[in-house]
């Protein structure tokens, strides 16, 4: 997993995990599947203080799934941790 001390831009996320840049679902998913582009979710989290710091994507067995594989993005909060509220 590529980890940065700085936060990642959307362009860096897509460069490191191209599947995170998918704008449409894979053609084989059900019509009932509700697709949300990863970058849209990243932007929403960024707007409330969660910044992406690392990204990774899985490999694929079938080439037709390339660009649609699982991926993970780790975030850090811009807010200080309030340890008085933890158990």
Biotite code that builds the C-alpha atoms (Angstrom):
import biotite.structure as struc

atoms = struc.array([
    struc.Atom([0.000, 0.000, 0.000], chain_id="A", res_id=1, res_name="UNK", atom_name="CA", element="C"),
    struc.Atom([1.408, 3.357, -0.999], chain_id="A", res_id=2, res_name="UNK", atom_name="CA", element="C"),
    struc.Atom([1.337, 5.678, 2.031], chain_id="A", res_id=3, res_name="UNK", atom_name="CA", element="C"),
    struc.Atom([2.054, 9.378, 1.865], chain_id="A", res_id=4, res_name="UNK", atom_name="CA", element="C"),
    struc.Atom([2.853, 11.744, 4.687], chain_id="A", res_id=5, res_name="UNK", atom_name="CA", element="C"),
    struc.Atom([0.824, 14.265, 2.720], chain_id="A", res_id=6, res_name="UNK", atom_name="CA", element="C"),
    struc.Atom([-2.696, 13.736, 1.543], chain_id="A", res_id=7, res_name="UNK", atom_name="CA", element="C"),
    struc.Atom([-3.452, 12.323, -1.885], chain_id="A", res_id=8, res_name="UNK", atom_name="CA", element="C"),
    struc.Atom([-5.123, 14.233, -4.697], chain_id="A", res_id=9, res_name="UNK", atom_name="CA", element="C"),
    struc.Atom([-7.795, 12.564, -6.815], chain_id="A", res_id=10, res_name="UNK", atom_name="CA", element="C"),
    struc.Atom([-5.274, 12.315, -9.642], chain_id="A", res_id=11, res_name="UNK", atom_name="CA", element="C"),
    struc.Atom([-2.764, 10.518, -7.385], chain_id="A", res_id=12, res_name="UNK", atom_name="CA", element="C"),
    struc.Atom([-5.469, 8.138, -6.151], chain_id="A", res_id=13, res_name="UNK", atom_name="CA", element="C"),
    struc.Atom([-6.397, 7.213, -9.728], chain_id="A", res_id=14, res_name="UNK", atom_name="CA", element="C"),
    struc.Atom([-2.740, 6.832, -10.745], chain_id="A", res_id=15, res_name="UNK", atom_name="CA", element="C"),
    struc.Atom([-2.095, 4.422, -7.843], chain_id="A", res_id=16, res_name="UNK", atom_name="CA", element="C"),
    struc.Atom([-5.442, 2.588, -8.081], chain_id="A", res_id=17, res_name="UNK", atom_name="CA", element="C"),
    struc.Atom([-7.032, 3.095, -11.504], chain_id="A", res_id=18, res_name="UNK", atom_name="CA", element="C"),
    struc.Atom([-10.202, 1.247, -10.446], chain_id="A", res_id=19, res_name="UNK", atom_name="CA", element="C"),
    struc.Atom([-10.915, 4.107, -8.021], chain_id="A", res_id=20, res_name="UNK", atom_name="CA", element="C"),
    struc.Atom([-11.479, 6.308, -11.064], chain_id="A", res_id=21, res_name="UNK", atom_name="CA", element="C"),
    struc.Atom([-14.267, 4.208, -12.584], chain_id="A", res_id=22, res_name="UNK", atom_name="CA", element="C"),
    struc.Atom([-17.242, 6.379, -13.523], chain_id="A", res_id=23, res_name="UNK", atom_name="CA", element="C"),
    struc.Atom([-19.624, 3.537, -14.392], chain_id="A", res_id=24, res_name="UNK", atom_name="CA", element="C"),
    struc.Atom([-20.191, 0.057, -12.952], chain_id="A", res_id=25, res_name="UNK", atom_name="CA", element="C"),
    struc.Atom([-18.946, -3.095, -14.657], chain_id="A", res_id=26, res_name="UNK", atom_name="CA", element="C"),
    struc.Atom([-21.358, -4.223, -17.355], chain_id="A", res_id=27, res_name="UNK", atom_name="CA", element="C"),
    struc.Atom([-22.118, -7.486, -15.529], chain_id="A", res_id=28, res_name="UNK", atom_name="CA", element="C"),
    struc.Atom([-23.641, -5.974, -12.358], chain_id="A", res_id=29, res_name="UNK", atom_name="CA", element="C"),
    struc.Atom([-27.368, -6.084, -11.724], chain_id="A", res_id=30, res_name="UNK", atom_name="CA", element="C"),
    struc.Atom([-29.624, -3.180, -12.717], chain_id="A", res_id=31, res_name="UNK", atom_name="CA", element="C"),
    struc.Atom([-30.528, -2.970, -9.025], chain_id="A", res_id=32, res_name="UNK", atom_name="CA", element="C"),
    struc.Atom([-26.906, -2.159, -8.122], chain_id="A", res_id=33, res_name="UNK", atom_name="CA", element="C"),
    struc.Atom([-26.483, 1.471, -7.108], chain_id="A", res_id=34, res_name="UNK", atom_name="CA", element="C"),
    struc.Atom([-23.073, 2.667, -8.303], chain_id="A", res_id=35, res_name="UNK", atom_name="CA", element="C"),
    struc.Atom([-21.281, 5.509, -6.513], chain_id="A", res_id=36, res_name="UNK", atom_name="CA", element="C"),
    struc.Atom([-17.958, 6.565, -8.044], chain_id="A", res_id=37, res_name="UNK", atom_name="CA", element="C"),
    struc.Atom([-15.154, 6.210, -5.511], chain_id="A", res_id=38, res_name="UNK", atom_name="CA", element="C"),
    struc.Atom([-13.853, 9.696, -6.239], chain_id="A", res_id=39, res_name="UNK", atom_name="CA", element="C"),
    struc.Atom([-17.298, 11.124, -5.417], chain_id="A", res_id=40, res_name="UNK", atom_name="CA", element="C"),
    struc.Atom([-17.163, 9.371, -2.024], chain_id="A", res_id=41, res_name="UNK", atom_name="CA", element="C"),
    struc.Atom([-13.588, 10.614, -1.471], chain_id="A", res_id=42, res_name="UNK", atom_name="CA", element="C"),
    struc.Atom([-14.683, 14.183, -2.199], chain_id="A", res_id=43, res_name="UNK", atom_name="CA", element="C"),
    struc.Atom([-17.577, 13.873, 0.250], chain_id="A", res_id=44, res_name="UNK", atom_name="CA", element="C"),
    struc.Atom([-15.280, 12.558, 2.998], chain_id="A", res_id=45, res_name="UNK", atom_name="CA", element="C"),
    struc.Atom([-12.696, 15.236, 2.232], chain_id="A", res_id=46, res_name="UNK", atom_name="CA", element="C"),
    struc.Atom([-15.384, 17.921, 2.651], chain_id="A", res_id=47, res_name="UNK", atom_name="CA", element="C"),
    struc.Atom([-15.997, 16.804, 6.250], chain_id="A", res_id=48, res_name="UNK", atom_name="CA", element="C"),
    struc.Atom([-12.358, 16.608, 7.271], chain_id="A", res_id=49, res_name="UNK", atom_name="CA", element="C"),
    struc.Atom([-11.236, 13.098, 6.274], chain_id="A", res_id=50, res_name="UNK", atom_name="CA", element="C"),
    struc.Atom([-8.194, 13.208, 3.994], chain_id="A", res_id=51, res_name="UNK", atom_name="CA", element="C"),
    struc.Atom([-6.927, 10.282, 1.858], chain_id="A", res_id=52, res_name="UNK", atom_name="CA", element="C"),
    struc.Atom([-3.397, 9.200, 2.782], chain_id="A", res_id=53, res_name="UNK", atom_name="CA", element="C"),
    struc.Atom([-2.940, 5.795, 1.119], chain_id="A", res_id=54, res_name="UNK", atom_name="CA", element="C"),
    struc.Atom([-4.498, 3.661, -1.579], chain_id="A", res_id=55, res_name="UNK", atom_name="CA", element="C"),
    struc.Atom([-4.256, 0.091, -2.849], chain_id="A", res_id=56, res_name="UNK", atom_name="CA", element="C"),
    struc.Atom([-6.132, -2.056, -5.335], chain_id="A", res_id=57, res_name="UNK", atom_name="CA", element="C"),
    struc.Atom([-6.492, -5.808, -5.771], chain_id="A", res_id=58, res_name="UNK", atom_name="CA", element="C"),
    struc.Atom([-5.303, -7.724, -8.786], chain_id="A", res_id=59, res_name="UNK", atom_name="CA", element="C"),
    struc.Atom([-7.696, -9.321, -11.250], chain_id="A", res_id=60, res_name="UNK", atom_name="CA", element="C"),
    struc.Atom([-8.026, -12.899, -12.490], chain_id="A", res_id=61, res_name="UNK", atom_name="CA", element="C"),
    struc.Atom([-10.106, -11.996, -15.546], chain_id="A", res_id=62, res_name="UNK", atom_name="CA", element="C"),
    struc.Atom([-8.913, -9.148, -17.752], chain_id="A", res_id=63, res_name="UNK", atom_name="CA", element="C"),
    struc.Atom([-12.509, -8.042, -18.372], chain_id="A", res_id=64, res_name="UNK", atom_name="CA", element="C"),
    struc.Atom([-12.652, -6.990, -14.707], chain_id="A", res_id=65, res_name="UNK", atom_name="CA", element="C"),
    struc.Atom([-9.555, -4.793, -14.968], chain_id="A", res_id=66, res_name="UNK", atom_name="CA", element="C"),
    struc.Atom([-10.459, -1.275, -13.861], chain_id="A", res_id=67, res_name="UNK", atom_name="CA", element="C"),
    struc.Atom([-13.329, -2.513, -11.681], chain_id="A", res_id=68, res_name="UNK", atom_name="CA", element="C"),
    struc.Atom([-11.486, -4.451, -8.974], chain_id="A", res_id=69, res_name="UNK", atom_name="CA", element="C"),
    struc.Atom([-11.664, -3.888, -5.244], chain_id="A", res_id=70, res_name="UNK", atom_name="CA", element="C"),
    struc.Atom([-9.668, -1.013, -3.833], chain_id="A", res_id=71, res_name="UNK", atom_name="CA", element="C"),
    struc.Atom([-9.063, 0.507, -0.431], chain_id="A", res_id=72, res_name="UNK", atom_name="CA", element="C"),
    struc.Atom([-8.320, 4.076, 0.546], chain_id="A", res_id=73, res_name="UNK", atom_name="CA", element="C"),
    struc.Atom([-7.159, 5.001, 4.033], chain_id="A", res_id=74, res_name="UNK", atom_name="CA", element="C"),
    struc.Atom([-8.081, 8.359, 5.492], chain_id="A", res_id=75, res_name="UNK", atom_name="CA", element="C"),
    struc.Atom([-6.890, 10.511, 8.360], chain_id="A", res_id=76, res_name="UNK", atom_name="CA", element="C"),
    struc.Atom([-8.981, 13.053, 10.180], chain_id="A", res_id=77, res_name="UNK", atom_name="CA", element="C"),
    struc.Atom([-8.081, 16.705, 10.300], chain_id="A", res_id=78, res_name="UNK", atom_name="CA", element="C"),
    struc.Atom([-9.685, 16.950, 13.734], chain_id="A", res_id=79, res_name="UNK", atom_name="CA", element="C"),
    struc.Atom([-7.713, 16.241, 16.901], chain_id="A", res_id=80, res_name="UNK", atom_name="CA", element="C"),
    struc.Atom([-8.619, 13.025, 18.683], chain_id="A", res_id=81, res_name="UNK", atom_name="CA", element="C"),
    struc.Atom([-10.691, 13.499, 21.836], chain_id="A", res_id=82, res_name="UNK", atom_name="CA", element="C"),
    struc.Atom([-9.459, 10.612, 23.989], chain_id="A", res_id=83, res_name="UNK", atom_name="CA", element="C"),
    struc.Atom([-11.752, 11.601, 26.869], chain_id="A", res_id=84, res_name="UNK", atom_name="CA", element="C"),
    struc.Atom([-14.695, 10.148, 24.906], chain_id="A", res_id=85, res_name="UNK", atom_name="CA", element="C"),
    struc.Atom([-13.163, 6.697, 24.357], chain_id="A", res_id=86, res_name="UNK", atom_name="CA", element="C"),
    struc.Atom([-13.726, 3.784, 26.689], chain_id="A", res_id=87, res_name="UNK", atom_name="CA", element="C"),
])
